[in-house]
Amino acid sequence: MVLLSLALQVLLIFLGGRRKFTRKLSIRIAVWCAYISADSIAGIALGILSSKLGDAKKESHSLDANSKLIAFWAPALLLLLGGPDTITAYSLEDNELWLRHLLGLMVQTAVTIYIYFMAWALSYLSALAFLMIVAGLIKFGERVWALWLASSSKLKESMLDPPDPSPNYPRFMEEYTLKQAEGFHVTADEIVEVQVPEDLSANENQHCGNEELVQAHRLLKIFKRLFVDLILSFDDKDASLSVFKDRSYKSAFEIVEIELGFIYDLRHTKANVLYTRWASYRRLITFLLTFFVLACFSFGEKSQCQRVDLVLTFILLVLVILLELYSILLLLSSDWTNVWLSKCDGSISRVVKPLQLFKQPRWSNSMGQFSLLSFCLQEKILPCHKFLRLIHVHEKVEKYHYTDYQELPDILKDFIHRNLQEKFHKDNQPKYDHKQFCTRVLRDYGISALTWSAELDFDECVLIWHIATELCSYTDDRDKESYSGFLESRLLSRYMFYLLVMYPCMLPSGIGQIRLRDTFAEADKFFKEKLLLSPKKRGHCPPCGDTCNRISHFFWRNQETSVENEARQKACRMLLEVNTEVRPAKVKGGRSKSVLFDGCRLALGLNKKYDTSQKWEMISKVWVEMLACAASQCRGDCHARQLRRGGELITHVWLMMAHFGLTDHFQMTQGHAIAKLILR
């Protein structure tokens, strides 16, 4: 149990921080298993330890030297319960359970002290155990403290400005009444005190090697309020614009990703309690105590102890020291430390820099991709499908199975940044409505006949435009990749569809899940009818060389091209051959919410109205409008939840829009109104 508890802590300290910049499901599962079992394993080990020592003491009324050595493991387990600095909360909900962890601290401390007094003796081992208990209390206390500070209520409370009682209104009115009684004609005039917004673009420190890091830390003090649903002032907006309005897309995205990295640290790690002067003293105390314990134990008397228990004790102490050293190096390598170094003298920076570890990414820099055609054509075989269906998780696992991740290209970052800048200079509207903006894009390109596709519910728009984008991308000429807007359209289309399938909570509310299921069902029915094959009799599949249930392989025609690409092209042609002159809703009524052929209708309209280059430019603008709309309407806590999954592009767009003032979070004015009596 002791070794397992130690192994779980090693796993957490090395993998706990990787969630910030990786999408790998295996790492998330490993961290989740380690997080939920680490406390339980240590608690069980303490329980077994107290039980065995109690039984031994009942039998002989005293403990031998080896039993006292085993009792020494209890303080070490308490130290491990403090957890690593890289993860205190697996999800945001864990922060709300800080009271439960506080109770765990009291219970585990009580058990440890009980074991300590059970094995008490006037020996060096008891003195070392006391020192370990002190170190364990500091570490465990830091963990509970960090959870409390990261809880929603406490975090929101810490961001609120001090209460403002306003000027003394009764005293002012007394003076007003008194002057009236004296015969004066009294009027009250208001003098508004205007505050000049801070210019955050100016970099005052000459020792800073990364201007974006310092700017992000300054902006964090303002914009972290958005993650707990607090509003900002118009002066905050002006201060942010002084930084963002003329920046390049690379610099702007870097500032945003640094800010989001800080938010991740505040909500999921011990950052709230680590980056202070007193935290440095605490860390120095715990390290010196554990090092002193290891040194004294190495030279102490151990002749009456079993060799196996001695080896285990040495492993425990050495690994605790190494983990403590690694934690200190991680602290020195963090962005928080680099911000502090930018404010210090250059000599301090020259000492700390060589101790810093290699720089890890701040987020995954990737975007999820989900294709309706790939899913409906059953292009990927799901392992253990019958077993997964038996335990009713096949639908969820299948969605993960069909989700791909694409590295976010610079061309898409530049495209998004340019559109947000244009929107700031052109509209600067805080209220963002996809119907208004997408309709305007269509009208600007002269196709008012297709505005019906933008005047629908948001989830319906995403579905229809995704289907149309997929159909157009597989039926256009082979050189479509060279057209401006094609790559952006395809990536954003599959990304928005990925959000609709995997994280609908990040999109405006609607009946998206019902529409998805109905659309999948209609597509499956359509392809099966066209193939004239029953689900049980699919025949021989040339690509697999055997009987196969994958619909995509029955579109197989040419071995020189990939099976999936060929299948999608033929499936798209079959869909576009359907006559959609009559609106599908008139034929099927309102019972089915499928929009499969609405998407086909839109694709046919796009192909008729445009040449290829102009079409993709327009489609890309529609998609960036929908991305911006979804980002602006998603709550801050939903964005914060995604940070532990490698981050989402929509979160970066949301925060960048806030920096441009394109959200409705700016509702307050600052400055005091001073009333002045005017006597005539």
GIQUI-V639283 format. One line per field, one symbol per residue. ss: DSSP state (a for helix, b for strand, c for the rest). Layout:
# GIQUI-V639283
ss=???
This chain:
# GIQUI-V639283
ss=caaaaaaaaaaaaaaaaaaaccccaaaaaaaaaaaaaaaaaaaaaaaaaaaaaaaaaaaaccccaaaaaaacaaaaaaaaaccccccccccaaaaccaaaaaaaaaaaaaaaaaaaaacccccaaaaaaaaaaaaaaaaaaaaaaaaaaacaaaaaaaacccccccccaaaaaaaaaaaaaccccbbbbbbbccccccccccccccccccaaaaaaaaaaaaaaaaaacccbbaaaaaaaaaaaccccaaaaaaaaaaaaaaaaaaaaccaaaaccaaaaaaaaaaaaaaaaaaaaaaacccccccaaaaaaaaaaaaaaaaaaaaaaaaaaacaaaaaaaacccaaaaaaaaccccccccccccbbbbccaaaaaccccccccaaaaaacccaaaaaaaaccbbbbccaaaaaaaaaaaaaaaaacccccccaaaaaaaaaaacccaaaaaaccccaaaaaaaaaaaaaaaaaaccaaaaacccaaaaaaaaaaaaaaaaacaaacccccaaaaaaaaaaaaaaaaaaaaccbccbccbbccccbbcccaaaaacccccccaaaaaaaaaaaaaacccccccaaaaacccccccaaaaaaaaaaaaaaccaaaaaaaaaaaaaaaaaaaaaaccaaaaaaaaaacccaaaaaaaaaaaccccccbbbccccbbbbbbbc
